[in-house]
């Protein structure tokens, strides 16, 4: 768990249930995507750990970090 000021953030691997929020964020970043497209992309990630998408949220389940990362090995 990371600490930013007085707020605690949890960074975790993205789940399929995050597709709606990731799609909204992608749109804000001028990369429009539907939740269905995001879900398809998450499902297509290799399961060998070479690629991963992370999300960060506070204890109430709200996203606090306006970014997601894909790590390419």
C-alpha positions as CSV (number, residue, x, y, z in Angstrom):
1,X,0.0,0.0,0.0
2,X,1.4,3.4,-1.0
3,X,0.8,6.5,1.0
4,X,0.2,9.9,-0.6
5,X,-0.1,12.6,2.0
6,X,-2.7,11.4,4.4
7,X,-4.4,9.1,1.8
8,X,-3.7,5.5,1.4
9,X,-3.7,4.0,-2.1
10,X,-3.8,0.4,-3.1
11,X,-2.1,-0.5,-6.4
12,X,-3.3,-3.8,-7.9
13,X,-3.6,-5.6,-11.1
14,X,-6.5,-4.5,-13.2
15,X,-9.5,-6.9,-13.3
16,X,-12.2,-7.3,-15.9
17,X,-14.6,-5.5,-13.6
18,X,-12.4,-2.4,-14.1
19,X,-13.1,-2.1,-17.8
20,X,-15.7,0.6,-17.4
21,X,-13.4,2.9,-15.4
22,X,-10.4,2.2,-17.6
23,X,-12.5,3.0,-20.7
24,X,-13.6,6.3,-19.1
25,X,-10.0,7.1,-18.3
26,X,-8.8,6.2,-21.7
27,X,-11.3,8.6,-23.2
28,X,-10.1,11.4,-21.0
29,X,-6.6,10.6,-22.3
30,X,-7.8,11.0,-25.9
31,X,-7.7,7.2,-26.5
32,X,-11.5,6.5,-26.8
33,X,-12.4,2.9,-25.9
34,X,-15.6,1.2,-25.0
35,X,-15.7,-1.0,-21.9
36,X,-16.1,-4.0,-24.2
37,X,-12.9,-3.1,-26.0
38,X,-11.0,-2.7,-22.8
39,X,-12.3,-6.0,-21.5
40,X,-11.2,-7.7,-24.7
41,X,-7.7,-6.1,-24.4
42,X,-7.4,-7.2,-20.8
43,X,-8.4,-10.8,-21.7
44,X,-5.8,-10.7,-24.5
45,X,-2.9,-9.9,-22.2
46,X,-0.4,-12.8,-22.1
47,X,-0.7,-14.8,-18.9
48,X,3.0,-15.2,-18.5
49,X,3.5,-12.0,-16.6
50,X,5.2,-10.1,-19.5
51,X,2.4,-7.6,-19.7
52,X,0.3,-6.2,-16.9
53,X,-2.1,-3.3,-16.3
54,X,-2.3,-1.7,-12.8
55,X,-4.9,0.5,-11.2
56,X,-4.6,2.5,-8.0
57,X,-7.6,3.2,-5.7
58,X,-8.2,4.6,-2.2
59,X,-9.9,2.6,0.6
60,X,-13.4,3.5,-0.6
61,X,-12.7,1.9,-4.0
62,X,-12.4,5.3,-5.8
63,X,-9.6,5.7,-8.3
64,X,-7.1,8.3,-7.1
65,X,-4.5,8.0,-9.8
66,X,-5.3,9.1,-13.3
67,X,-3.1,6.6,-15.1
68,X,-2.7,3.0,-15.9
69,X,0.4,1.2,-17.0
70,X,1.2,-1.6,-19.3
71,X,4.7,-3.1,-18.6
72,X,6.3,-4.7,-21.6
73,X,9.0,-7.2,-21.0
